[in-house]
Amino acid sequence: MELRQLQYVLQIAAEKNFSRAADKLHIAQPSLSQQLSKLEKELGVMLFQRNTSSVELTYAGSKFVEQAQIIIDGVELLRQEMSDISELRTGRVVVGSMPITGAHLLPHVLPVFKQNYPEVEITLLEDSSMNLEKLTASGQTDLSLLSLPLEIPALAYEELGEERIDLAVPPEHPLAKRSLDGTKTSLEELKDEPFIVLKEGQGFRKMTMDLCRNAGFEPKIVFESNNMETVQSLVATGMGVTLVPHFIARAPRSEFVPVYLPLADPAPSRTLVVAYRRGRYLSKAAKAFVETFKSTVSELTEE
């Protein structure tokens, strides 16, 4: 049994498809099938049930995957510990990020980190919060920028800080005048407003829906988008209102600028975290990145 065969089985189990697994592993599909057959013959059990439409783990396969993941994690732990012991300045950290939140936070974090650790390579992986949790739990990212609550129990996290939630309205909206006198708006006042929200699968959409429901109403959704910049632009043109994380609201925009208003106390907020797979060994480079992230977010929240 070879280490690469364990990695092959884990990738097939994750993709449930030989072709996609082969692409991710950068090997030919016939070679992947041959290696799996060789392993199954050695073990004397079938690890997967194959049919024309899907590939499913057998009982033996599910047990194999559990132990294989432990072995792969152990090998990674050994490599990382040896790297740290050798005191090498080089390293690599794979960071997962929600696209819009990352776009407004990472430009503050990365220059500071690169200045302090110029030889450490940072690889960014952007995806929705739901997919990022899965990628982090499977070890495909070292760290991921997410917000609480996390849905997958296999994830551990360190808090970065609280980010308040603001209201965005069109410039001609009656509530927009409150930006002049500082009057705060309650969520209950928005029950009859048309809402523009992010699409399913993004954590901030769920937070928006939960806040409205906790305020006693179901938001009237008129438009959905995968992109918070599009959501804000539609608000600015008078199509509806939305809730916006403060780090995004404070960023300068050249056109289609909505009016941002504070919400009434207790003002809603979200907790930003750096998440990683529970039990995963974090290299010195990864720990340094977490500390840089913490200090940078702390400075931004104090502004």
NORZIRA-V163602 format. One record per residue. RES is the residue in three letters. PSI is psi in whole degrees, 0 to 359 (999 if undefined). Layout:
# NORZIRA-V163602
((RES | PSI) (RES | PSI))
This chain:
# NORZIRA-V163602
((MET | 129) (GLU | 153) (LEU | 321) (ARG | 328) (GLN | 323) (LEU | 317) (GLN | 323) (TYR | 314) (VAL | 318) (LEU | 320) (GLN | 320) (ILE | 318) (ALA | 324) (ALA | 320) (GLU | 334) (LYS | 33) (ASN | 126) (PHE | 320) (SER | 313) (ARG | 320) (ALA | 317) (ALA | 319) (ASP | 315) (LYS | 327) (LEU | 352) (HIS | 42) (ILE | 165) (ALA | 144) (GLN | 317) (PRO | 323) (SER | 320) (LEU | 314) (SER | 321) (GLN | 317) (GLN | 321) (LEU | 315) (SER | 319) (LYS | 318) (LEU | 315) (GLU | 322) (LYS | 320) (GLU | 320) (LEU | 334) (GLY | 20) (VAL | 156) (MET | 129) (LEU | 335) (PHE | 144) (GLN | 121) (ARG | 138) (ASN | 183) (THR | 336) (SER | 339) (SER | 170) (VAL | 122) (GLU | 144) (LEU | 139) (THR | 177) (TYR | 314) (ALA | 322) (GLY | 319) (SER | 322) (LYS | 321) (PHE | 315) (VAL | 318) (GLU | 311) (GLN | 325) (ALA | 320) (GLN | 321) (ILE | 319) (ILE | 314) (ILE | 318) (ASP | 321) (GLY | 320) (VAL | 317) (GLU | 320) (LEU | 314) (LEU | 315) (ARG | 314) (GLN | 318) (GLU | 319) (MET | 322) (SER | 317) (ASP | 320) (ILE | 324) (SER | 352) (GLU | 32) (LEU | 141) (ARG | 342) (THR | 161) (GLY | 178) (ARG | 134) (VAL | 124) (VAL | 117) (VAL | 123) (GLY | 145) (SER | 141) (MET | 131) (PRO | 308) (ILE | 314) (THR | 315) (GLY | 323) (ALA | 333) (HIS | 346) (LEU | 318) (LEU | 325) (PRO | 339) (HIS | 328) (VAL | 312) (LEU | 317) (PRO | 322) (VAL | 316) (PHE | 316) (LYS | 329) (GLN | 321) (ASN | 330) (TYR | 69) (PRO | 337) (GLU | 3) (VAL | 126) (GLU | 130) (ILE | 125) (THR | 124) (LEU | 140) (LEU | 113) (GLU | 136) (ASP | 175) (SER | 160) (SER | 322) (MET | 313) (ASN | 325) (LEU | 321) (GLU | 316) (LYS | 316) (LEU | 321) (THR | 317) (ALA | 330) (SER | 0) (GLY | 11) (GLN | 347) (THR | 149) (ASP | 318) (LEU | 153) (SER | 139) (LEU | 116) (LEU | 180) (SER | 151) (LEU | 152) (PRO | 152) (LEU | 142) (GLU | 336) (ILE | 117) (PRO | 339) (ALA | 356) (LEU | 137) (ALA | 167) (TYR | 163) (GLU | 133) (GLU | 138) (LEU | 325) (GLY | 174) (GLU | 137) (GLU | 120) (ARG | 158) (ILE | 130) (ASP | 164) (LEU | 136) (ALA | 129) (VAL | 159) (PRO | 150) (PRO | 329) (GLU | 2) (HIS | 143) (PRO | 326) (LEU | 341) (ALA | 332) (LYS | 340) (ARG | 344) (SER | 341) (LEU | 326) (ASP | 358) (GLY | 9) (THR | 133) (LYS | 151) (THR | 134) (SER | 151) (LEU | 327) (GLU | 332) (GLU | 349) (LEU | 7) (LYS | 334) (ASP | 6) (GLU | 145) (PRO | 134) (PHE | 143) (ILE | 124) (VAL | 168) (LEU | 160) (LYS | 165) (GLU | 147) (GLY | 351) (GLN | 131) (GLY | 324) (PHE | 334) (ARG | 313) (LYS | 319) (MET | 318) (THR | 313) (MET | 317) (ASP | 319) (LEU | 318) (CYS | 316) (ARG | 322) (ASN | 336) (ALA | 359) (GLY | 15) (PHE | 157) (GLU | 121) (PRO | 140) (LYS | 99) (ILE | 123) (VAL | 334) (PHE | 150) (GLU | 149) (SER | 155) (ASN | 350) (ASN | 124) (MET | 331) (GLU | 320) (THR | 318) (VAL | 313) (GLN | 321) (SER | 320) (LEU | 322) (VAL | 314) (ALA | 330) (THR | 7) (GLY | 13) (MET | 347) (GLY | 193) (VAL | 169) (THR | 168) (LEU | 144) (VAL | 133) (PRO | 143) (HIS | 322) (PHE | 330) (ILE | 320) (ALA | 327) (ARG | 347) (ALA | 140) (PRO | 143) (ARG | 142) (SER | 329) (GLU | 168) (PHE | 62) (VAL | 116) (PRO | 174) (VAL | 129) (TYR | 133) (LEU | 144) (PRO | 147) (LEU | 154) (ALA | 151) (ASP | 145) (PRO | 116) (ALA | 132) (PRO | 152) (SER | 168) (ARG | 152) (THR | 115) (LEU | 138) (VAL | 158) (VAL | 118) (ALA | 152) (TYR | 163) (ARG | 131) (ARG | 130) (GLY | 354) (ARG | 137) (TYR | 127) (LEU | 123) (SER | 167) (LYS | 322) (ALA | 317) (ALA | 318) (LYS | 321) (ALA | 322) (PHE | 319) (VAL | 315) (GLU | 321) (THR | 317) (PHE | 314) (LYS | 310) (SER | 324) (THR | 313) (VAL | 323) (SER | 317) (GLU | 320) (LEU | 321) (THR | 340) (GLU | 346) (GLU | 999))
